[in-house]
Structures are given as structure tokens and as C-alpha cells.
């Protein structure tokens, strides 16, 4: 049975394999949902998705800066 850390690592690998431009295009959609607070699972998921995409962007910016 996979551990929580195994699951997170698997998720990270899957996200890293995605197209960055496509992810970035999703930011306004999830930012809007996040800004419109409702105590629902959809709102919670929107916050996590928004932060994941921004984490990807931070990683990319750091990668470019270090080159």
C-alpha cells in the first residue's frame, strides 16, 4: 500500500510531465473559484489546484534563474 509520500511523489511526477503553458492557462479559472469562497469540496480542490499550478511556475522560474 503506497504511503502518503509515495502518492505525493507520484502526483509531482505526473504534473511535471504536463504542458506548462496548458497549466498556466488554467490559473484564471482556479483563481476565480478560489476567490469566491464557499465552504465546499469544489472550493477546497480549487485552492489546491491553484497552488499546485503556482508551485509549478515557481519551480520553472527557479530553474531558469539557476541556468
CHARMM internal coordinates of N, CA and C (Angstrom, degrees):
IC EDIT
DIST 1 N 1 CA 1.4528
DIST 1 CA 1 C 1.5330
ANGL 1 N 1 CA 1 C 108.79
DIST 1 C 2 N 1.3518
ANGL 1 CA 1 C 2 N 117.12
DIHE 1 N 1 CA 1 C 2 N 127.14
DIST 2 N 2 CA 1.4635
ANGL 1 C 2 N 2 CA 119.55
DIHE 1 CA 1 C 2 N 2 CA -177.35
DIST 2 CA 2 C 1.5357
ANGL 2 N 2 CA 2 C 111.65
DIHE 1 C 2 N 2 CA 2 C -67.97
DIST 2 C 3 N 1.3098
ANGL 2 CA 2 C 3 N 114.56
DIHE 2 N 2 CA 2 C 3 N 144.79
DIST 3 N 3 CA 1.4595
ANGL 2 C 3 N 3 CA 120.17
DIHE 2 CA 2 C 3 N 3 CA 176.37
DIST 3 CA 3 C 1.5311
ANGL 3 N 3 CA 3 C 109.04
DIHE 2 C 3 N 3 CA 3 C -81.76
DIST 3 C 4 N 1.2984
ANGL 3 CA 3 C 4 N 116.04
DIHE 3 N 3 CA 3 C 4 N 169.38
DIST 4 N 4 CA 1.4599
ANGL 3 C 4 N 4 CA 121.26
DIHE 3 CA 3 C 4 N 4 CA 176.44
DIST 4 CA 4 C 1.5247
ANGL 4 N 4 CA 4 C 109.99
DIHE 3 C 4 N 4 CA 4 C -58.56
DIST 4 C 5 N 1.3244
ANGL 4 CA 4 C 5 N 116.59
DIHE 4 N 4 CA 4 C 5 N -42.70
DIST 5 N 5 CA 1.4568
ANGL 4 C 5 N 5 CA 120.07
DIHE 4 CA 4 C 5 N 5 CA 179.58
DIST 5 CA 5 C 1.5304
ANGL 5 N 5 CA 5 C 111.28
DIHE 4 C 5 N 5 CA 5 C -63.46
DIST 5 C 6 N 1.3266
ANGL 5 CA 5 C 6 N 117.58
DIHE 5 N 5 CA 5 C 6 N -40.07
DIST 6 N 6 CA 1.4655
ANGL 5 C 6 N 6 CA 120.98
DIHE 5 CA 5 C 6 N 6 CA 176.76
DIST 6 CA 6 C 1.5237
ANGL 6 N 6 CA 6 C 110.76
DIHE 5 C 6 N 6 CA 6 C -60.34
DIST 6 C 7 N 1.3194
ANGL 6 CA 6 C 7 N 115.90
DIHE 6 N 6 CA 6 C 7 N -42.01
DIST 7 N 7 CA 1.4631
ANGL 6 C 7 N 7 CA 121.19
DIHE 6 CA 6 C 7 N 7 CA 179.93
DIST 7 CA 7 C 1.5192
ANGL 7 N 7 CA 7 C 110.51
DIHE 6 C 7 N 7 CA 7 C -64.39
DIST 7 C 8 N 1.3268
ANGL 7 CA 7 C 8 N 117.41
DIHE 7 N 7 CA 7 C 8 N -43.92
DIST 8 N 8 CA 1.4656
ANGL 7 C 8 N 8 CA 121.14
DIHE 7 CA 7 C 8 N 8 CA 179.62
DIST 8 CA 8 C 1.5240
ANGL 8 N 8 CA 8 C 111.27
DIHE 7 C 8 N 8 CA 8 C -65.05
DIST 8 C 9 N 1.3216
ANGL 8 CA 8 C 9 N 117.64
DIHE 8 N 8 CA 8 C 9 N -40.36
DIST 9 N 9 CA 1.4667
ANGL 8 C 9 N 9 CA 120.86
DIHE 8 CA 8 C 9 N 9 CA 177.78
DIST 9 CA 9 C 1.5235
ANGL 9 N 9 CA 9 C 110.77
DIHE 8 C 9 N 9 CA 9 C -64.11
DIST 9 C 10 N 1.3124
ANGL 9 CA 9 C 10 N 116.60
DIHE 9 N 9 CA 9 C 10 N -40.96
DIST 10 N 10 CA 1.4669
ANGL 9 C 10 N 10 CA 120.74
DIHE 9 CA 9 C 10 N 10 CA 177.96
DIST 10 CA 10 C 1.5209
ANGL 10 N 10 CA 10 C 110.48
DIHE 9 C 10 N 10 CA 10 C -62.97
DIST 10 C 11 N 1.3214
ANGL 10 CA 10 C 11 N 116.73
DIHE 10 N 10 CA 10 C 11 N -43.53
DIST 11 N 11 CA 1.4559
ANGL 10 C 11 N 11 CA 121.77
DIHE 10 CA 10 C 11 N 11 CA 177.67
DIST 11 CA 11 C 1.5263
ANGL 11 N 11 CA 11 C 110.46
DIHE 10 C 11 N 11 CA 11 C -61.20
DIST 11 C 12 N 1.3271
ANGL 11 CA 11 C 12 N 117.07
DIHE 11 N 11 CA 11 C 12 N -43.37
DIST 12 N 12 CA 1.4642
ANGL 11 C 12 N 12 CA 121.21
DIHE 11 CA 11 C 12 N 12 CA 179.60
DIST 12 CA 12 C 1.5311
ANGL 12 N 12 CA 12 C 110.46
DIHE 11 C 12 N 12 CA 12 C -61.28
DIST 12 C 13 N 1.3224
ANGL 12 CA 12 C 13 N 117.40
DIHE 12 N 12 CA 12 C 13 N -44.25
DIST 13 N 13 CA 1.4678
ANGL 12 C 13 N 13 CA 120.22
DIHE 12 CA 12 C 13 N 13 CA 178.94
DIST 13 CA 13 C 1.5193
ANGL 13 N 13 CA 13 C 111.29
DIHE 12 C 13 N 13 CA 13 C -62.05
DIST 13 C 14 N 1.3144
ANGL 13 CA 13 C 14 N 116.82
DIHE 13 N 13 CA 13 C 14 N -40.65
DIST 14 N 14 CA 1.4686
ANGL 13 C 14 N 14 CA 120.31
DIHE 13 CA 13 C 14 N 14 CA 179.39
DIST 14 CA 14 C 1.5235
ANGL 14 N 14 CA 14 C 111.27
DIHE 13 C 14 N 14 CA 14 C -65.20
DIST 14 C 15 N 1.3172
ANGL 14 CA 14 C 15 N 117.06
DIHE 14 N 14 CA 14 C 15 N -41.27
DIST 15 N 15 CA 1.4665
ANGL 14 C 15 N 15 CA 120.95
DIHE 14 CA 14 C 15 N 15 CA 179.80
DIST 15 CA 15 C 1.5203
ANGL 15 N 15 CA 15 C 110.46
DIHE 14 C 15 N 15 CA 15 C -67.50
DIST 15 C 16 N 1.3246
ANGL 15 CA 15 C 16 N 117.29
DIHE 15 N 15 CA 15 C 16 N -41.49
DIST 16 N 16 CA 1.4575
ANGL 15 C 16 N 16 CA 120.54
DIHE 15 CA 15 C 16 N 16 CA 179.00
DIST 16 CA 16 C 1.5254
ANGL 16 N 16 CA 16 C 112.21
DIHE 15 C 16 N 16 CA 16 C -62.50
DIST 16 C 17 N 1.3095
ANGL 16 CA 16 C 17 N 117.30
DIHE 16 N 16 CA 16 C 17 N -23.97
DIST 17 N 17 CA 1.4669
ANGL 16 C 17 N 17 CA 121.20
DIHE 16 CA 16 C 17 N 17 CA 179.25
DIST 17 CA 17 C 1.5321
ANGL 17 N 17 CA 17 C 112.08
DIHE 16 C 17 N 17 CA 17 C -82.78
DIST 17 C 18 N 1.3189
ANGL 17 CA 17 C 18 N 117.00
DIHE 17 N 17 CA 17 C 18 N -7.74
DIST 18 N 18 CA 1.4655
ANGL 17 C 18 N 18 CA 121.00
DIHE 17 CA 17 C 18 N 18 CA -178.19
DIST 18 CA 18 C 1.5213
ANGL 18 N 18 CA 18 C 111.56
DIHE 17 C 18 N 18 CA 18 C -81.67
DIST 18 C 19 N 1.3127
ANGL 18 CA 18 C 19 N 115.18
DIHE 18 N 18 CA 18 C 19 N 162.20
DIST 19 N 19 CA 1.4595
ANGL 18 C 19 N 19 CA 121.91
DIHE 18 CA 18 C 19 N 19 CA 178.39
DIST 19 CA 19 C 1.5306
ANGL 19 N 19 CA 19 C 109.50
DIHE 18 C 19 N 19 CA 19 C -76.45
DIST 19 C 20 N 1.3326
ANGL 19 CA 19 C 20 N 116.30
DIHE 19 N 19 CA 19 C 20 N 121.61
DIST 20 N 20 CA 1.4568
ANGL 19 C 20 N 20 CA 120.52
DIHE 19 CA 19 C 20 N 20 CA -176.64
DIST 20 CA 20 C 1.5248
ANGL 20 N 20 CA 20 C 112.23
DIHE 19 C 20 N 20 CA 20 C -62.07
DIST 20 C 21 N 1.3272
ANGL 20 CA 20 C 21 N 117.78
DIHE 20 N 20 CA 20 C 21 N -41.63
DIST 21 N 21 CA 1.4659
ANGL 20 C 21 N 21 CA 120.18
DIHE 20 CA 20 C 21 N 21 CA -179.79
DIST 21 CA 21 C 1.5217
ANGL 21 N 21 CA 21 C 111.30
DIHE 20 C 21 N 21 CA 21 C -61.29
DIST 21 C 22 N 1.3117
ANGL 21 CA 21 C 22 N 116.07
DIHE 21 N 21 CA 21 C 22 N -39.37
DIST 22 N 22 CA 1.4692
ANGL 21 C 22 N 22 CA 119.99
DIHE 21 CA 21 C 22 N 22 CA 178.93
DIST 22 CA 22 C 1.5276
ANGL 22 N 22 CA 22 C 110.46
DIHE 21 C 22 N 22 CA 22 C -65.72
DIST 22 C 23 N 1.3230
ANGL 22 CA 22 C 23 N 116.37
DIHE 22 N 22 CA 22 C 23 N -41.49
DIST 23 N 23 CA 1.4616
ANGL 22 C 23 N 23 CA 119.85
DIHE 22 CA 22 C 23 N 23 CA 177.33
DIST 23 CA 23 C 1.5249
ANGL 23 N 23 CA 23 C 111.10
DIHE 22 C 23 N 23 CA 23 C -61.83
DIST 23 C 24 N 1.3241
ANGL 23 CA 23 C 24 N 116.27
DIHE 23 N 23 CA 23 C 24 N -45.52
DIST 24 N 24 CA 1.4674
ANGL 23 C 24 N 24 CA 121.00
DIHE 23 CA 23 C 24 N 24 CA -178.13
DIST 24 CA 24 C 1.5241
ANGL 24 N 24 CA 24 C 111.21
DIHE 23 C 24 N 24 CA 24 C -61.96
DIST 24 C 25 N 1.3048
ANGL 24 CA 24 C 25 N 117.06
DIHE 24 N 24 CA 24 C 25 N -34.89
DIST 25 N 25 CA 1.4743
ANGL 24 C 25 N 25 CA 119.97
DIHE 24 CA 24 C 25 N 25 CA 178.67
DIST 25 CA 25 C 1.5306
ANGL 25 N 25 CA 25 C 112.01
DIHE 24 C 25 N 25 CA 25 C -65.19
DIST 25 C 26 N 1.3120
ANGL 25 CA 25 C 26 N 117.33
DIHE 25 N 25 CA 25 C 26 N -19.77
DIST 26 N 26 CA 1.4703
ANGL 25 C 26 N 26 CA 120.90
DIHE 25 CA 25 C 26 N 26 CA 179.30
DIST 26 CA 26 C 1.5264
ANGL 26 N 26 CA 26 C 113.20
DIHE 25 C 26 N 26 CA 26 C -82.53
DIST 26 C 27 N 1.3217
ANGL 26 CA 26 C 27 N 116.98
DIHE 26 N 26 CA 26 C 27 N -14.18
DIST 27 N 27 CA 1.4701
ANGL 26 C 27 N 27 CA 120.42
DIHE 26 CA 26 C 27 N 27 CA -174.81
DIST 27 CA 27 C 1.5249
ANGL 27 N 27 CA 27 C 113.25
DIHE 26 C 27 N 27 CA 27 C -55.46
DIST 27 C 28 N 1.3456
ANGL 27 CA 27 C 28 N 120.25
DIHE 27 N 27 CA 27 C 28 N -49.70
DIST 28 N 28 CA 1.4748
ANGL 27 C 28 N 28 CA 118.27
DIHE 27 CA 27 C 28 N 28 CA -178.43
DIST 28 CA 28 C 1.5292
ANGL 28 N 28 CA 28 C 113.04
DIHE 27 C 28 N 28 CA 28 C -59.55
DIST 28 C 29 N 1.3108
ANGL 28 CA 28 C 29 N 116.76
DIHE 28 N 28 CA 28 C 29 N -37.90
DIST 29 N 29 CA 1.4717
ANGL 28 C 29 N 29 CA 120.91
DIHE 28 CA 28 C 29 N 29 CA 179.87
DIST 29 CA 29 C 1.5267
ANGL 29 N 29 CA 29 C 110.53
DIHE 28 C 29 N 29 CA 29 C -60.37
DIST 29 C 30 N 1.3250
ANGL 29 CA 29 C 30 N 116.42
DIHE 29 N 29 CA 29 C 30 N -48.84
DIST 30 N 30 CA 1.4584
ANGL 29 C 30 N 30 CA 119.22
DIHE 29 CA 29 C 30 N 30 CA -176.41
DIST 30 CA 30 C 1.5215
ANGL 30 N 30 CA 30 C 112.38
DIHE 29 C 30 N 30 CA 30 C -78.74
DIST 30 C 31 N 1.3144
ANGL 30 CA 30 C 31 N 117.52
DIHE 30 N 30 CA 30 C 31 N -27.75
DIST 31 N 31 CA 1.4684
ANGL 30 C 31 N 31 CA 119.99
DIHE 30 CA 30 C 31 N 31 CA 174.55
DIST 31 CA 31 C 1.5306
ANGL 31 N 31 CA 31 C 109.58
DIHE 30 C 31 N 31 CA 31 C -64.73
DIST 31 C 32 N 1.3234
ANGL 31 CA 31 C 32 N 116.42
DIHE 31 N 31 CA 31 C 32 N -43.01
DIST 32 N 32 CA 1.4634
ANGL 31 C 32 N 32 CA 120.58
DIHE 31 CA 31 C 32 N 32 CA 179.53
DIST 32 CA 32 C 1.5338
ANGL 32 N 32 CA 32 C 110.44
DIHE 31 C 32 N 32 CA 32 C -62.34
DIST 32 C 33 N 1.3215
ANGL 32 CA 32 C 33 N 116.11
DIHE 32 N 32 CA 32 C 33 N -45.47
DIST 33 N 33 CA 1.4672
ANGL 32 C 33 N 33 CA 119.50
DIHE 32 CA 32 C 33 N 33 CA 178.82
DIST 33 CA 33 C 1.5301
ANGL 33 N 33 CA 33 C 111.01
DIHE 32 C 33 N 33 CA 33 C -63.40
DIST 33 C 34 N 1.3209
ANGL 33 CA 33 C 34 N 115.99
DIHE 33 N 33 CA 33 C 34 N -39.99
DIST 34 N 34 CA 1.4552
ANGL 33 C 34 N 34 CA 120.75
DIHE 33 CA 33 C 34 N 34 CA -179.05
DIST 34 CA 34 C 1.5280
ANGL 34 N 34 CA 34 C 110.86
DIHE 33 C 34 N 34 CA 34 C -65.80
DIST 34 C 35 N 1.3344
ANGL 34 CA 34 C 35 N 116.45
DIHE 34 N 34 CA 34 C 35 N -39.86
DIST 35 N 35 CA 1.4613
ANGL 34 C 35 N 35 CA 121.22
DIHE 34 CA 34 C 35 N 35 CA -178.55
DIST 35 CA 35 C 1.5310
ANGL 35 N 35 CA 35 C 112.78
DIHE 34 C 35 N 35 CA 35 C -69.46
DIST 35 C 36 N 1.3186
ANGL 35 CA 35 C 36 N 116.56
DIHE 35 N 35 CA 35 C 36 N -22.87
DIST 36 N 36 CA 1.4683
ANGL 35 C 36 N 36 CA 121.25
DIHE 35 CA 35 C 36 N 36 CA 179.53
DIST 36 CA 36 C 1.5190
ANGL 36 N 36 CA 36 C 109.36
DIHE 35 C 36 N 36 CA 36 C -97.41
DIST 36 C 37 N 1.3240
ANGL 36 CA 36 C 37 N 114.92
DIHE 36 N 36 CA 36 C 37 N 75.95
DIST 37 N 37 CA 1.4624
ANGL 36 C 37 N 37 CA 120.63
DIHE 36 CA 36 C 37 N 37 CA -174.65
DIST 37 CA 37 C 1.5225
ANGL 37 N 37 CA 37 C 112.50
DIHE 36 C 37 N 37 CA 37 C -57.23
DIST 37 C 38 N 1.2918
ANGL 37 CA 37 C 38 N 114.59
DIHE 37 N 37 CA 37 C 38 N 129.70
DIST 38 N 38 CA 1.4617
ANGL 37 C 38 N 38 CA 123.27
DIHE 37 CA 37 C 38 N 38 CA 167.54
DIST 38 CA 38 C 1.5177
ANGL 38 N 38 CA 38 C 105.88
DIHE 37 C 38 N 38 CA 38 C -143.16
DIST 38 C 39 N 1.3121
ANGL 38 CA 38 C 39 N 117.67
DIHE 38 N 38 CA 38 C 39 N 138.22
DIST 39 N 39 CA 1.4670
ANGL 38 C 39 N 39 CA 119.43
DIHE 38 CA 38 C 39 N 39 CA -177.32
DIST 39 CA 39 C 1.5330
ANGL 39 N 39 CA 39 C 111.47
DIHE 38 C 39 N 39 CA 39 C -76.03
DIST 39 C 40 N 1.3257
ANGL 39 CA 39 C 40 N 115.65
DIHE 39 N 39 CA 39 C 40 N 67.18
DIST 40 N 40 CA 1.4656
ANGL 39 C 40 N 40 CA 120.99
DIHE 39 CA 39 C 40 N 40 CA -177.31
DIST 40 CA 40 C 1.5248
ANGL 40 N 40 CA 40 C 110.53
DIHE 39 C 40 N 40 CA 40 C -128.40
DIST 40 C 41 N 1.3071
ANGL 40 CA 40 C 41 N 115.73
DIHE 40 N 40 CA 40 C 41 N 162.84
DIST 41 N 41 CA 1.4566
ANGL 40 C 41 N 41 CA 120.39
DIHE 40 CA 40 C 41 N 41 CA 175.93
DIST 41 CA 41 C 1.5274
ANGL 41 N 41 CA 41 C 110.44
DIHE 40 C 41 N 41 CA 41 C -64.75
DIST 41 C 42 N 1.3313
ANGL 41 CA 41 C 42 N 117.84
DIHE 41 N 41 CA 41 C 42 N -35.88
DIST 42 N 42 CA 1.4661
ANGL 41 C 42 N 42 CA 121.05
DIHE 41 CA 41 C 42 N 42 CA 178.62
DIST 42 CA 42 C 1.5351
ANGL 42 N 42 CA 42 C 110.59
DIHE 41 C 42 N 42 CA 42 C -60.70
DIST 42 C 43 N 1.3383
ANGL 42 CA 42 C 43 N 116.79
DIHE 42 N 42 CA 42 C 43 N -41.64
DIST 43 N 43 CA 1.4634
ANGL 42 C 43 N 43 CA 119.72
DIHE 42 CA 42 C 43 N 43 CA 177.95
DIST 43 CA 43 C 1.5273
ANGL 43 N 43 CA 43 C 110.27
DIHE 42 C 43 N 43 CA 43 C -64.07
DIST 43 C 44 N 1.3334
ANGL 43 CA 43 C 44 N 116.88
DIHE 43 N 43 CA 43 C 44 N -45.17
DIST 44 N 44 CA 1.4621
ANGL 43 C 44 N 44 CA 120.87
DIHE 43 CA 43 C 44 N 44 CA 179.55
DIST 44 CA 44 C 1.5283
ANGL 44 N 44 CA 44 C 110.97
DIHE 43 C 44 N 44 CA 44 C -59.57
DIST 44 C 45 N 1.3208
ANGL 44 CA 44 C 45 N 116.94
DIHE 44 N 44 CA 44 C 45 N -43.90
DIST 45 N 45 CA 1.4612
ANGL 44 C 45 N 45 CA 121.29
DIHE 44 CA 44 C 45 N 45 CA 178.32
DIST 45 CA 45 C 1.5272
ANGL 45 N 45 CA 45 C 111.12
DIHE 44 C 45 N 45 CA 45 C -63.08
DIST 45 C 46 N 1.3183
ANGL 45 CA 45 C 46 N 116.35
DIHE 45 N 45 CA 45 C 46 N -39.15
DIST 46 N 46 CA 1.4640
ANGL 45 C 46 N 46 CA 120.43
DIHE 45 CA 45 C 46 N 46 CA 178.92
DIST 46 CA 46 C 1.5213
ANGL 46 N 46 CA 46 C 111.47
DIHE 45 C 46 N 46 CA 46 C -61.79
DIST 46 C 47 N 1.3232
ANGL 46 CA 46 C 47 N 117.13
DIHE 46 N 46 CA 46 C 47 N -40.64
DIST 47 N 47 CA 1.4646
ANGL 46 C 47 N 47 CA 121.19
DIHE 46 CA 46 C 47 N 47 CA 178.34
DIST 47 CA 47 C 1.5269
ANGL 47 N 47 CA 47 C 109.58
DIHE 46 C 47 N 47 CA 47 C -62.93
DIST 47 C 48 N 1.3184
ANGL 47 CA 47 C 48 N 117.48
DIHE 47 N 47 CA 47 C 48 N -46.49
DIST 48 N 48 CA 1.4662
ANGL 47 C 48 N 48 CA 121.21
DIHE 47 CA 47 C 48 N 48 CA -178.91
DIST 48 CA 48 C 1.5250
ANGL 48 N 48 CA 48 C 110.26
DIHE 47 C 48 N 48 CA 48 C -63.87
DIST 48 C 49 N 1.3231
ANGL 48 CA 48 C 49 N 117.71
DIHE 48 N 48 CA 48 C 49 N -44.55
DIST 49 N 49 CA 1.4701
ANGL 48 C 49 N 49 CA 121.17
DIHE 48 CA 48 C 49 N 49 CA 179.34
DIST 49 CA 49 C 1.5198
ANGL 49 N 49 CA 49 C 110.49
DIHE 48 C 49 N 49 CA 49 C -61.65
DIST 49 C 50 N 1.3199
ANGL 49 CA 49 C 50 N 117.23
DIHE 49 N 49 CA 49 C 50 N -45.81
DIST 50 N 50 CA 1.4649
ANGL 49 C 50 N 50 CA 121.42
DIHE 49 CA 49 C 50 N 50 CA 179.07
DIST 50 CA 50 C 1.5343
ANGL 50 N 50 CA 50 C 110.50
DIHE 49 C 50 N 50 CA 50 C -57.88
DIST 50 C 51 N 1.3180
ANGL 50 CA 50 C 51 N 116.45
DIHE 50 N 50 CA 50 C 51 N -45.55
DIST 51 N 51 CA 1.4587
ANGL 50 C 51 N 51 CA 120.36
DIHE 50 CA 50 C 51 N 51 CA -178.80
DIST 51 CA 51 C 1.5233
ANGL 51 N 51 CA 51 C 112.18
DIHE 50 C 51 N 51 CA 51 C -69.00
DIST 51 C 52 N 1.3098
ANGL 51 CA 51 C 52 N 117.98
DIHE 51 N 51 CA 51 C 52 N -35.27
DIST 52 N 52 CA 1.4623
ANGL 51 C 52 N 52 CA 121.16
DIHE 51 CA 51 C 52 N 52 CA 176.56
DIST 52 CA 52 C 1.5262
ANGL 52 N 52 CA 52 C 109.99
DIHE 51 C 52 N 52 CA 52 C -63.16
DIST 52 C 53 N 1.3248
ANGL 52 CA 52 C 53 N 116.28
DIHE 52 N 52 CA 52 C 53 N -46.75
DIST 53 N 53 CA 1.4686
ANGL 52 C 53 N 53 CA 119.74
DIHE 52 CA 52 C 53 N 53 CA 179.80
DIST 53 CA 53 C 1.5203
ANGL 53 N 53 CA 53 C 110.32
DIHE 52 C 53 N 53 CA 53 C -61.94
DIST 53 C 54 N 1.3189
ANGL 53 CA 53 C 54 N 117.38
DIHE 53 N 53 CA 53 C 54 N -42.58
DIST 54 N 54 CA 1.4586
ANGL 53 C 54 N 54 CA 119.78
DIHE 53 CA 53 C 54 N 54 CA 178.90
DIST 54 CA 54 C 1.5228
ANGL 54 N 54 CA 54 C 111.31
DIHE 53 C 54 N 54 CA 54 C -67.41
DIST 54 C 55 N 1.3199
ANGL 54 CA 54 C 55 N 117.62
DIHE 54 N 54 CA 54 C 55 N -32.81
DIST 55 N 55 CA 1.4585
ANGL 54 C 55 N 55 CA 120.73
DIHE 54 CA 54 C 55 N 55 CA 174.38
DIST 55 CA 55 C 1.5185
ANGL 55 N 55 CA 55 C 111.03
DIHE 54 C 55 N 55 CA 55 C -62.29
DIST 55 C 56 N 1.3151
ANGL 55 CA 55 C 56 N 116.13
DIHE 55 N 55 CA 55 C 56 N -39.60
DIST 56 N 56 CA 1.4688
ANGL 55 C 56 N 56 CA 121.36
DIHE 55 CA 55 C 56 N 56 CA 176.88
DIST 56 CA 56 C 1.5324
ANGL 56 N 56 CA 56 C 109.65
DIHE 55 C 56 N 56 CA 56 C -62.42
DIST 56 C 57 N 1.3198
ANGL 56 CA 56 C 57 N 116.12
DIHE 56 N 56 CA 56 C 57 N -42.65
DIST 57 N 57 CA 1.4662
ANGL 56 C 57 N 57 CA 120.53
DIHE 56 CA 56 C 57 N 57 CA 179.62
DIST 57 CA 57 C 1.5274
ANGL 57 N 57 CA 57 C 111.40
DIHE 56 C 57 N 57 CA 57 C -64.45
DIST 57 C 58 N 1.3154
ANGL 57 CA 57 C 58 N 117.17
DIHE 57 N 57 CA 57 C 58 N -41.17
DIST 58 N 58 CA 1.4622
ANGL 57 C 58 N 58 CA 121.08
DIHE 57 CA 57 C 58 N 58 CA 178.16
DIST 58 CA 58 C 1.5267
ANGL 58 N 58 CA 58 C 109.41
DIHE 57 C 58 N 58 CA 58 C -62.88
DIST 58 C 59 N 1.3215
ANGL 58 CA 58 C 59 N 116.82
DIHE 58 N 58 CA 58 C 59 N -43.94
DIST 59 N 59 CA 1.4610
ANGL 58 C 59 N 59 CA 121.06
DIHE 58 CA 58 C 59 N 59 CA 178.04
DIST 59 CA 59 C 1.5168
ANGL 59 N 59 CA 59 C 110.24
DIHE 58 C 59 N 59 CA 59 C -58.13
DIST 59 C 60 N 1.3135
ANGL 59 CA 59 C 60 N 117.36
DIHE 59 N 59 CA 59 C 60 N -45.83
DIST 60 N 60 CA 1.4651
ANGL 59 C 60 N 60 CA 121.79
DIHE 59 CA 59 C 60 N 60 CA -178.83
DIST 60 CA 60 C 1.5220
ANGL 60 N 60 CA 60 C 111.28
DIHE 59 C 60 N 60 CA 60 C -64.10
DIST 60 C 61 N 1.3223
ANGL 60 CA 60 C 61 N 117.26
DIHE 60 N 60 CA 60 C 61 N -42.44
DIST 61 N 61 CA 1.4656
ANGL 60 C 61 N 61 CA 121.16
DIHE 60 CA 60 C 61 N 61 CA 179.34
DIST 61 CA 61 C 1.5207
ANGL 61 N 61 CA 61 C 110.24
DIHE 60 C 61 N 61 CA 61 C -63.99
DIST 61 C 62 N 1.3120
ANGL 61 CA 61 C 62 N 117.03
DIHE 61 N 61 CA 61 C 62 N -42.57
DIST 62 N 62 CA 1.4631
ANGL 61 C 62 N 62 CA 121.34
DIHE 61 CA 61 C 62 N 62 CA 178.67
DIST 62 CA 62 C 1.5318
ANGL 62 N 62 CA 62 C 110.48
DIHE 61 C 62 N 62 CA 62 C -63.17
DIST 62 C 63 N 1.3061
ANGL 62 CA 62 C 63 N 116.26
DIHE 62 N 62 CA 62 C 63 N -41.18
DIST 63 N 63 CA 1.4646
ANGL 62 C 63 N 63 CA 121.72
DIHE 62 CA 62 C 63 N 63 CA 179.69
DIST 63 CA 63 C 1.5281
ANGL 63 N 63 CA 63 C 110.47
DIHE 62 C 63 N 63 CA 63 C -60.94
DIST 63 C 64 N 1.3322
ANGL 63 CA 63 C 64 N 116.06
DIHE 63 N 63 CA 63 C 64 N -43.74
DIST 64 N 64 CA 1.4673
ANGL 63 C 64 N 64 CA 121.04
DIHE 63 CA 63 C 64 N 64 CA -179.61
DIST 64 CA 64 C 1.5285
ANGL 64 N 64 CA 64 C 110.49
DIHE 63 C 64 N 64 CA 64 C -67.04
DIST 64 C 65 N 1.3274
ANGL 64 CA 64 C 65 N 117.05
DIHE 64 N 64 CA 64 C 65 N -42.45
DIST 65 N 65 CA 1.4617
ANGL 64 C 65 N 65 CA 121.09
DIHE 64 CA 64 C 65 N 65 CA -179.57
DIST 65 CA 65 C 1.5214
ANGL 65 N 65 CA 65 C 112.32
DIHE 64 C 65 N 65 CA 65 C -63.50
DIST 65 C 66 N 1.3052
ANGL 65 CA 65 C 66 N 117.72
DIHE 65 N 65 CA 65 C 66 N -33.99
DIST 66 N 66 CA 1.4550
ANGL 65 C 66 N 66 CA 121.36
DIHE 65 CA 65 C 66 N 66 CA -176.27
DIST 66 CA 66 C 1.5262
ANGL 66 N 66 CA 66 C 112.96
DIHE 65 C 66 N 66 CA 66 C -81.14
DIST 66 C 67 N 1.2990
ANGL 66 CA 66 C 67 N 118.13
DIHE 66 N 66 CA 66 C 67 N -10.11
DIST 67 N 67 CA 1.4728
ANGL 66 C 67 N 67 CA 120.97
DIHE 66 CA 66 C 67 N 67 CA -179.64
DIST 67 CA 67 C 1.4705
ANGL 67 N 67 CA 67 C 111.12
DIHE 66 C 67 N 67 CA 67 C -78.17
END
COOR INIT
IC SEED 1 N 1 CA 1 C
IC BUILD
